[in-house]
């Protein structure tokens, strides 16, 4: 069982997965864009500006999901000292930063036609900026610190402290009066989004997830090669 | 109809700019990641070249990763 998780087996699996994602990605992207830009109906209030949702919402979800994953793996790494989690976190963090930045930028572009302003220091927007800053600090530990042990310690602390911000982001629209609308999609309870908009959103989420997986696999593969290069003479 | 698609009924600037920002950022990150991966693969092969024939054979025998990298880079023997 544990032999399956050796870096060699993971490396071989990564190559297969990259090939698989490459083979289906453009087809799903094309379907997603057709739904998002052509087939999806305009909103009765926001008109065609609502189409920004198809890039804004998946970006925000992935930004949050990446930081949640980093936090869980950091805690596990802190307790069980599994080095692989350190490399996984190192590969995930830039993806999370990218999507958090995209969520902020596209949110700003959506805010201007709907709220009449590019930016407001309200709870949801500010907490997303805080998340972005935590990503920046987290990535900086890999760049600035030299010792691997120090990197694991400092980055884990940043991830655990940063995780306090995750429920703040989620419930900011309920706890405070904000410009941002409350959640339209709920895991428990009914959704306030029409199925004709829900389907494009889910397809675009799949596109973003496949892209994130592709970048993660390439980054993780780079990490494996870096380790193998270091150990090449010991083999 | 095409005109409506381009102008998005007055929201074209915001919609197209949002999609463009996402598309360009993702393309840039993809190629940057790919370039770094290729750089490390190349460095790995250069490192492999510095080994003696015996060490190289041993490394190739013991490391499937080394075999795979060598297999996708036929220029370096």
Interface residues (C-beta under 8 A of the other chain):
Chain A: X7 X8 X11 X12 X15 X37 X38 X42 X47 X48 X49 X51 X52 X55 X56 X59 X94 X98 X101 X102 X105 X106 X109 X110 X112 X113 X211 X214 X215 X218 X219 X221 X222 X224 X225 X226 X228 X229 X232 X233 X235
Chain B: X5 X8 X9 X10 X11 X12 X14 X15 X17 X18 X19 X21 X22 X25 X26 X29 X30 X33 X34 X36 X37 X40 X41 X43 X44 X47 X48 X51 X55 X58 X59 X62 X63 X64 X65 X66 X68 X69
